């Protein structure tokens, strides 16, 4: 039956898996400088989240294809790692211009596959572009250190060198920004790179690969494979791969960290979050309410830095009705529709999960002040939409607080004092981001010093650091030693070689062997 359906080109779908050839476009692999059709018999459908129509298919690369990709990286490494650093810099200077020139096209692709609004999709590309721009300062970033005359006629200096083939495994929520945190940083340091984009949104990474090729990156310096668990296991296990950058859920991130580390690889793993916005009664009300609404519901809450939890202190508890009014004003629509503020979730499963977490709040005694579960979007009745939702009277033991919701849902807790709020934030296992809203410098200082979270905003709701700094999530939001991009990113993708050299004058020849430890 399967064979006859395939012959007739009828798509036979089992879950998200598709075992036939069909008329929708296929995502290619990028191997050794060529965009090639996979020979895989296993394909996954790609959906437009606003309609759930199938818009493409992505292969689960075969073992041979994955081997070809990593072999290509290994071959290219020999020349790429020895290429002049100025030549690598020139490629990335051209690359940043090509990304700028194509930002609208990239954004359209993101909206089609991921669902976020076009304006937000441009922001996704722009924040990745900034990392590429920063790679153009590689000639300073990769400088070693020197110390002359550590003893007579002896100098020590260090080289910062690439480590080999590196790999990146990306999530669905930032199809441009997160791959751009990965391969440009790794490659500019002289490594070659094997990328596995999210199988749900592979299109943008493919376009970014084409632009990098156009910028002059030699064949084999970047290879792209697609897939799910087998591709991830392949990356964790292949001995040629020296380092893995992962961004995604805790379930996958912990697994990849363990398996990759066990195999002797460096792993940096950015994972889930529950970010708290602490609202002091002295905060600028207008700004704070707008910032809370924007940061909770933007990108339909599918950001690891979304401000998904508010803690209201004292008088700020009375601001809830106004918060609800502002959230009601957001327009839920397909991402490519003019004026859309909140797009769809990535899949029907994500929608069902978000809805069930809202229901869990109701069941556990919380109060749904604004319920987005039954939102209807005209013309997009099959899309995965959930409207802005605000749940109050939440307590730290409730499921809607303990789990990352990853949807347009703001859970609201109350605290009697800043100390109580700090205690609550520090008891939560995640440490990705947080923000305090206040006009009191002393309160802001206390918060930034006492809260155990890696990225803190003071009157800044989504404090994602620019690339001259690093993305420094902590605790359950991160596994590894060195973070993404900035100086830490350079450290992750390089190793140090230290040379100690002695050049004595001819008349200073050693008279006898030194058998003691040199001091
Ligand atoms: P995900 O973990 O489902 O997928 C990420 C990648 O891992 C994909 O490439 C996928 O193919 C692979 N993968 C998925 N499940 C796997 C498994 N069980 N074993 C091995 N590999 C697996 O994540 P997602 O749903 O694409 O992204 C959303 C998550 O990512 C959220 O938890 C969000 O907080 C997190 N995130 C974190 C950051 C950060 O910087 N901390 C940034 C963006 C997203």
Boltz pocket constraint, residues with backbone or C-beta under 6 A from the ligand:
constraints:
  - pocket:
      binder: B
      contacts: [[A, 169], [A, 170], [A, 171], [A, 172], [A, 173], [A, 174], [A, 196], [A, 197], [A, 198], [A, 199], [A, 227], [A, 228], [A, 229], [A, 232], [A, 247], [A, 248], [A, 249], [A, 250], [A, 251], [A, 252], [A, 253], [A, 255], [A, 270], [A, 271], [A, 272], [A, 273], [A, 303], [A, 304], [A, 404], [A, 406], [A, 432], [A, 471], [A, 473], [A, 477]]
      max_distance: 6.0
